[in-house]
């Protein structure tokens, strides 16, 4: 009997939050649809122009709102009802996708249309993600935050596997416009699940009351909140460093694998890697992560670095698949453990703006990595490992020389750097003990949701203005 009680105390029993589970199902379906659309639009843009630069611009417009809109989105999420924000954001994203479908059906769609529409759709996604992340701690008991975040990570892993597969089949059978219309329908499903449940309103905390003011003051509050708390500052800097190094992996994985194998093998390796991410999410959703969540970040981080070193040293398809699985298995474990720390130790009524600054900081590292990865590989590491290169007679004897081995050496360096970052964080007592130094702010049981009422206006009275208008203003004014 005591064993059963201990298990329940650690949060290992069934996740009993109907509202969270209902929202999660709707968001999972929507994520799958969005993944199919992204896949279809990549095919459409590249088929129309044949230029890799155009695909890079598509990625840029998808990423920009995370840098430009996040602070404003976070502040507004804390001001407004989070359920209504998610409703409005899903509706806005759905209308953007519907616009693409209409332009396709009328044969008016141009590449620049996609860039503009994707910019707005991604801006709505920033609002939706900010509200969704800040709502989890209001819906799930504190002890089960790790498992809930594992489920969120599972949906991302599932999308990475299923969306390209379904997208490829549906593009062939229904065309790009058929995929886009299906995506629009998935947004309707997500809206329906949100209409079926309630999300509790966060209680106004002392720090939340102190942070009230103009939109600019509230948007800037997240930065001061993180900067004045060493534990959160350390977590943010760690995520910046990890994102920077993972940006190298994102850019160089394809050319490295293709240097030693065929596109078909690359497809298999990508699928196996995606399976690792799904497995990590499922593992976390069942397990909940270690009791000391800092170890749930640093342990997988070291393992991911080791996987990259193995990939760089042994350039074979089998190693790519096995080590790639291990690398992606670690990602949801790290992300879910980190998210649980933030959710349990940041007051719910300020989570929107705090999380927005954290996401903006982490996202800022990716463009820098994209900028450096190509030149470092082409102009530095590949020449070093070419036959007769400066390192051909030393390191080349271990990992080999010739085309692709320079990228392999870069993977080794990135893997070592990731492991050193984890070791440095562990040796820092303030980071290692941040869970002790930062008090929990959540009750053991979440508040009851507000009674459901007719939807009415998506933005409550007294809010600064319609969500669509505020999103457009934020994107234009910044042009995080």
Secondary structure, 3 states (H helix, E strand, C coil): CHHHHHHHHCCCCCCCCHHHHHHHHHHHHHHHHHHHHHHHHHHHHHHHHCCHHHHHHHHHHHHHHHHHCHHHHHHHHHHCCHHHHHHHHHHHHHHHHHHHHHHHHCCCCCHHHHHHHHHHHHHHHHHHHHHHHHHHHHHCCHHHHHHHHHHHHHHHHHHHHHHHHHHHHHHHHHHHHHHHHHHHHHHHHHHHHHHHCCCCCCCCCHHHHHHCCCHHHHHHHHHHHHHCCHHHHHHHHHHHHHHHHHHHHHHHHHHHHHHHCCHHHHHHHHHHHHHHHHHHHHHHHHHCCCCCHHHHHHHHHHHHHHHHHHHHHCCCHHHHHHHHHHHHHHHHHHHHHHHHHHHHHCCHHHHHHHHHHHHHHHHHHHHHHHHHHHHHHHHHHHHHCCCCCCCCCCCHHHHCCCCCHHHHHHHHHHHHHHHHHHHHHHHCHHHHCHHHHCCCCCCCCCCCCCCCCCCCCCCCCCCCCCHHHHHHHHHHHHCC
